[in-house]
């Protein structure tokens, strides 16, 4: 067993150590510590391992070198600490689980040689400690997502009423541009139609925000169209002018022709040469 020992672990670093359950076999006891941040030497120096017969260690961390294809390289190593081939078994566990950090398995020898089964105990303890870390990471991630969701819901509860008010104001502005009566006088939102956003789930609130943003974008485009000057299409003005001229001419002819007709009728009655048959003589 090596005699090298390093500084003790600070209290702040204890939270980054994950402990396995112990394995006991014929008076020998095995316990593993895993840490994604601490060095193997720091784990070996842990006070709980002070009385252990062996402190088998292995580590795996990123290398400063890069492969030709820019793939990240990893550095691995181990320390048998008197348990021959034990460190290599731990190093294999780190590679198989694809984790970075250091793992140390402490063994308290009970006086009975265990044979090859001791390597199974070493690897099982190491995997158990790494599993404890993995479960802790999942739990932390879930808690972080819950906090993020709560913060996002609070934001949407405050934001959506503002979106509703903006939509009401923009609709009134669009109505004015189109010379129509405003839907809500004064541009004030109708609070009676505003839902209680605090009672809605986050998924619904996110969908409502997307719908409100799309509505605001559509109204803004309509306002832009309404504010553009009306451009007459070629030929429309001339056609309208021609129609007006034809109407005026027809009206003038209508006013003129009846007078001429009446004059001609009077002339026919007063001045026409009518042939009057001579009076018949009696007896002729």
C-alpha positions as CSV (number, residue, x, y, z in Angstrom):
1,X,0.0,0.0,0.0
2,X,1.4,3.4,-1.0
3,X,2.3,5.8,1.8
4,X,1.6,9.1,-0.1
5,X,-1.2,11.2,1.4
6,X,-2.3,14.7,0.5
7,X,-4.3,17.5,2.1
8,X,-7.6,16.8,3.7
9,X,-10.9,17.6,1.9
10,X,-12.5,20.9,2.8
11,X,-16.1,20.9,4.1
12,X,-17.3,22.6,0.9
13,X,-16.1,19.7,-1.2
14,X,-18.0,17.1,0.7
15,X,-21.2,17.7,-1.2
16,X,-19.4,16.7,-4.4
17,X,-18.7,13.2,-3.1
18,X,-21.1,10.3,-3.8
19,X,-20.9,7.3,-1.6
20,X,-21.8,3.7,-2.5
21,X,-23.5,1.2,-0.2
22,X,-21.0,-1.2,1.5
23,X,-20.3,-4.8,0.5
24,X,-19.1,-7.2,3.2
25,X,-17.6,-10.6,2.3
26,X,-15.8,-12.8,4.8
27,X,-14.9,-10.0,7.1
28,X,-13.7,-7.8,4.3
29,X,-15.6,-4.5,3.7
30,X,-15.7,-2.5,0.4
31,X,-17.0,1.1,0.1
32,X,-16.6,3.5,-2.9
33,X,-16.5,7.3,-3.3
34,X,-17.0,9.0,-6.6
35,X,-16.5,12.7,-7.4
36,X,-16.8,14.5,-10.7
37,X,-14.7,17.4,-9.5
38,X,-12.2,16.2,-6.8
39,X,-8.9,14.5,-7.6
40,X,-8.3,10.9,-6.7
41,X,-5.7,11.8,-4.1
42,X,-8.3,14.0,-2.3
43,X,-10.7,11.1,-2.1
44,X,-8.0,8.7,-0.9
45,X,-7.3,11.2,1.9
46,X,-10.9,11.2,3.1
47,X,-11.1,10.7,6.9
48,X,-13.5,7.8,6.5
49,X,-10.8,5.9,4.6
50,X,-8.1,6.5,7.1
51,X,-8.2,3.0,8.6
52,X,-8.7,1.2,5.3
53,X,-6.2,-1.5,4.2
54,X,-6.3,-0.3,0.5
55,X,-7.5,2.8,-1.2
56,X,-7.8,1.8,-4.8
57,X,-8.2,4.7,-7.2
58,X,-8.9,5.6,-10.8
59,X,-9.5,8.8,-12.7
60,X,-10.7,10.0,-16.1
61,X,-10.6,13.6,-17.3
62,X,-10.4,15.7,-20.5
63,X,-7.1,16.1,-22.2
64,X,-5.7,19.3,-23.5
65,X,-4.8,17.5,-26.7
66,X,-7.1,17.0,-29.6
67,X,-7.3,14.2,-32.2
68,X,-6.8,15.0,-35.9
69,X,-10.6,14.9,-36.4
70,X,-10.9,17.5,-33.5
71,X,-12.4,14.8,-31.3
72,X,-11.8,15.3,-27.6
73,X,-9.3,13.0,-26.0
74,X,-9.5,11.7,-22.5
75,X,-6.7,11.0,-19.9
76,X,-7.1,8.0,-17.6
77,X,-5.0,6.6,-14.8
78,X,-5.2,4.4,-11.7
79,X,-3.5,3.6,-8.4
80,X,-3.7,0.0,-7.1
81,X,-2.5,1.0,-3.6
82,X,-1.4,-2.5,-2.9
83,X,-4.4,-4.3,-4.4
84,X,-2.9,-5.6,-7.6
85,X,-5.0,-5.0,-10.8
86,X,-7.6,-3.3,-8.7
87,X,-6.9,0.1,-10.1
88,X,-7.2,-1.1,-13.7
89,X,-10.6,-2.6,-12.9
90,X,-11.7,0.8,-11.6
91,X,-10.4,2.6,-14.7
92,X,-12.4,0.2,-16.9
93,X,-15.6,1.2,-15.0
94,X,-15.0,4.9,-15.6
95,X,-14.5,4.2,-19.4
96,X,-17.6,2.0,-19.6
97,X,-19.8,4.5,-17.8
98,X,-18.3,7.4,-19.8
99,X,-18.0,9.7,-16.8
100,X,-15.3,12.1,-15.8
101,X,-13.9,12.4,-12.4
102,X,-12.3,10.1,-9.8
103,X,-13.4,7.0,-8.0
104,X,-11.8,5.4,-5.0
105,X,-12.7,2.0,-3.5
106,X,-11.6,1.4,0.1
107,X,-11.1,-2.1,1.3
108,X,-10.8,-3.2,4.9
109,X,-9.1,-6.6,4.8
110,X,-10.6,-9.1,7.2
111,X,-7.8,-11.7,7.2
112,X,-9.4,-14.0,4.6
113,X,-8.3,-13.9,0.9
114,X,-11.2,-13.6,-1.4
115,X,-9.7,-14.4,-4.7
116,X,-11.0,-12.9,-8.0
117,X,-14.4,-12.1,-6.5
118,X,-12.8,-9.1,-4.8
119,X,-12.7,-7.4,-8.3
120,X,-16.4,-7.9,-8.6
121,X,-16.9,-6.2,-5.3
122,X,-14.6,-3.3,-6.3
123,X,-16.5,-2.7,-9.6
124,X,-19.9,-3.0,-8.0
125,X,-19.1,-0.5,-5.4
126,X,-17.7,1.9,-8.0
127,X,-20.8,1.6,-10.2
128,X,-23.0,2.2,-7.3
129,X,-21.3,5.4,-6.3
130,X,-21.4,6.6,-9.9
131,X,-25.1,5.8,-10.0
132,X,-25.7,7.9,-6.9
133,X,-24.2,10.8,-8.7
134,X,-26.3,10.2,-11.8
135,X,-29.5,10.1,-9.8
136,X,-28.5,13.3,-8.0
137,X,-27.9,15.0,-11.4
138,X,-31.3,13.9,-12.6
139,X,-33.0,15.2,-9.5
140,X,-31.2,18.5,-9.7
141,X,-32.1,18.8,-13.4
142,X,-35.8,18.2,-12.6
143,X,-35.7,20.8,-9.8
144,X,-34.1,23.3,-12.1
145,X,-36.7,22.7,-14.8
146,X,-39.5,23.2,-12.2
147,X,-38.0,26.5,-11.2
148,X,-37.6,27.6,-14.8
149,X,-41.2,26.6,-15.5
150,X,-42.5,28.5,-12.5
151,X,-40.5,31.6,-13.5
152,X,-41.8,31.3,-17.1
153,X,-45.4,31.0,-15.9
154,X,-45.1,34.1,-13.7
155,X,-43.7,36.0,-16.7
156,X,-46.6,34.9,-19.0
157,X,-49.2,35.7,-16.3
158,X,-47.9,39.3,-16.3
159,X,-47.2,39.5,-20.1
160,X,-50.5,38.2,-21.6
161,X,-52.8,40.9,-20.1
162,X,-50.4,43.5,-21.7
163,X,-50.7,41.7,-25.0
164,X,-54.5,41.8,-24.7
165,X,-54.4,45.5,-24.1
166,X,-52.1,46.1,-27.0
167,X,-54.4,44.1,-29.3
168,X,-57.4,46.2,-28.2
169,X,-55.6,49.5,-28.8
170,X,-54.3,48.3,-32.2
171,X,-57.8,47.2,-33.3
172,X,-59.2,50.6,-32.4
173,X,-56.4,52.3,-34.4
174,X,-57.1,50.0,-37.4
175,X,-60.8,50.8,-37.1
176,X,-60.0,54.5,-37.2
177,X,-57.8,54.1,-40.2
178,X,-60.6,52.3,-42.0
179,X,-63.1,55.0,-40.9
180,X,-65.1,52.6,-38.8
181,X,-66.5,52.7,-35.3
182,X,-63.9,51.5,-32.7
183,X,-64.6,48.1,-31.3
184,X,-63.9,49.4,-27.8
185,X,-64.2,53.2,-27.2
186,X,-61.1,54.7,-25.9
187,X,-59.0,51.6,-26.7
188,X,-59.5,50.1,-23.2
189,X,-59.5,46.4,-22.9
190,X,-62.6,44.6,-21.8
191,X,-61.5,43.0,-18.5
192,X,-64.7,40.9,-18.4
193,X,-63.4,38.9,-21.3
194,X,-59.9,38.6,-20.0
195,X,-59.3,35.0,-18.6
196,X,-57.6,34.3,-15.3
197,X,-54.2,33.3,-16.7
198,X,-53.0,32.2,-13.2
199,X,-55.3,29.2,-13.4
200,X,-54.0,28.0,-16.8
201,X,-51.1,25.5,-17.3
202,X,-47.8,26.6,-18.7
203,X,-48.4,24.8,-22.0
204,X,-51.6,26.7,-22.6
205,X,-50.0,30.0,-21.6
206,X,-47.2,29.5,-24.1
207,X,-49.7,28.8,-26.9
208,X,-51.6,31.9,-26.0
209,X,-48.5,34.0,-26.2
210,X,-47.8,32.7,-29.7
211,X,-51.3,33.5,-30.8
212,X,-51.3,37.0,-29.3
213,X,-48.0,37.8,-31.0
214,X,-49.3,36.5,-34.3
215,X,-52.5,38.7,-33.9
216,X,-50.5,41.8,-33.1
217,X,-48.3,41.2,-36.2
218,X,-51.4,40.8,-38.4
219,X,-53.0,44.0,-37.1
220,X,-49.8,46.0,-37.6
221,X,-49.7,44.8,-41.3
222,X,-53.3,45.9,-41.8
223,X,-52.7,49.3,-40.3
224,X,-49.7,49.7,-42.6
225,X,-51.9,48.9,-45.6
226,X,-54.6,51.3,-44.4
227,X,-52.1,54.1,-44.1
228,X,-50.7,53.7,-47.6
229,X,-52.1,56.3,-50.1
230,X,-54.7,54.9,-52.4
231,X,-53.1,54.5,-55.9
232,X,-55.6,54.5,-58.8
233,X,-55.2,51.9,-61.4
234,X,-54.4,53.0,-64.9
235,X,-57.6,53.5,-67.0
236,X,-59.9,53.7,-64.1
237,X,-60.1,57.5,-64.0
238,X,-60.6,57.9,-67.7
239,X,-63.3,55.3,-67.7
240,X,-65.1,57.1,-64.9
241,X,-64.7,60.4,-66.7
242,X,-66.0,58.9,-69.9
243,X,-69.0,57.5,-68.2
244,X,-69.8,60.8,-66.6
245,X,-69.6,62.6,-70.0
246,X,-71.9,60.1,-71.6
247,X,-74.4,60.5,-68.8
248,X,-74.4,64.3,-69.2
249,X,-74.8,64.1,-72.9
250,X,-77.8,61.7,-72.6
251,X,-79.4,64.0,-70.0
252,X,-78.9,67.0,-72.3
253,X,-80.5,65.1,-75.3
254,X,-83.4,64.0,-73.1
255,X,-84.0,67.7,-72.0
256,X,-83.8,69.0,-75.6
257,X,-85.8,66.5,-77.7
258,X,-89.1,66.8,-75.9
259,X,-89.2,70.5,-76.6
260,X,-88.6,69.9,-80.3
261,X,-91.3,67.3,-80.4
262,X,-93.8,69.6,-78.8
263,X,-92.9,72.4,-81.3
264,X,-93.3,70.1,-84.2
265,X,-96.7,69.0,-82.9
266,X,-97.9,72.6,-82.6
267,X,-96.6,73.4,-86.1
268,X,-98.4,70.4,-87.5
269,X,-101.7,71.4,-85.9
270,X,-101.5,75.1,-86.8
271,X,-99.7,75.1,-90.1
272,X,-100.2,71.8,-91.8
273,X,-101.9,71.8,-95.1
274,X,-104.9,69.6,-94.5
275,X,-107.1,68.7,-97.4
276,X,-110.7,69.4,-96.7
277,X,-113.3,67.6,-98.8
278,X,-115.7,70.0,-100.6
279,X,-119.1,70.1,-99.1
280,X,-121.5,67.7,-100.9
281,X,-124.4,69.4,-102.7
282,X,-127.8,68.0,-102.3
283,X,-128.9,66.1,-105.3
284,X,-125.4,66.1,-106.9
